[in-house]
Amino acid sequence: MKVLKFSASWCGPCKMLATTLEKYYKGDVAIEDVDIDQNQELAIKYGVRSVPTCVLLNDEGAEVRRKSGVMMIDEFEKFIKGE
């Protein structure tokens, strides 16, 4: 499993989420940063309309779930677990 974390360099909430994950996330799910300005095709493919948006993919690359907006670390971990 992995998370695609869609963000933009100009997005304040994106920076907050990135800082939270860098400091506190200790899980084993890989997080791939996707800048929507540099990778518009992928953002369109996943229908991303706001940032930050996290999309959890299973091992086959299929979307399991998504969540938009800033998350605290406990919210992010619940997102990963599906709670």
N, C-alpha and C positions, 0 to 999 in steps of 0.2 A: 504494500500500500504506500501511497505517497500523497502529499498535499500540493496542489498548485496554488500558490498565494499570489493572486493578481493584485498589483499595486501600481503606483506612479510616483515619480520622484517629487512631484509638486504636491502630493497628498499628505497632509498632516496626520490624519488617522492611520494612514499606511505606515508612517514612520513610527507611530506609537505601537502599533501591532508588531512591527519588525523588532523593535527594541525589547518588547515583552518576550517574544519568542526566543530571541538571542540570549537573553539573560536567564530565563526560567524554564524553557522547554527542555526536558531531559528524556523524552520518549524516543522510541525507535522508528517512528514514521518519518521518512525523508520529507523535507519541505523544499520545494522548488520555487524560487522567486521568478515571477513573470511580470515584467514592466509592460503595461498595456500600450505605452507609446512606442516601445521598441518591438513589440510582438503583437501587433493588432490582429493578425490572422488567428492566433491562438485565442485571443480574447473574444473574437467573433465566433469562433468554433464553439466555445463554451458559453456563449450568450452572456458575457459579463457586461452588466449595465452600470455598476457602481464599484468603487474601490474603497477599502480593501474587500476582496471576495476570496474566500478559501474554498477550493473544490477538492474533496477527498476522492481519490481514485483507487480502485482495487488493483490487484496484481495483474489483471488483464487489461487495465487501462480504462475500465468503465467507471462512470461517475457513480459514487455511492451516495453522497450528499454534499450540500454546499451551505455556506453561511456568509452573509455580507456584514460588514461593519467591524468596529474594533471589538476585540475579545480580551478579557483578562485571561490569565493562564488557566484558571480552573474551567472557564467557559471553553477554551480551546481544547483542553483535554476531554471534556464531555462531548465536544463536537467529534473528536477522533473516535471515541468509544461509542457514539451514537446514542448518548443519553439526552 
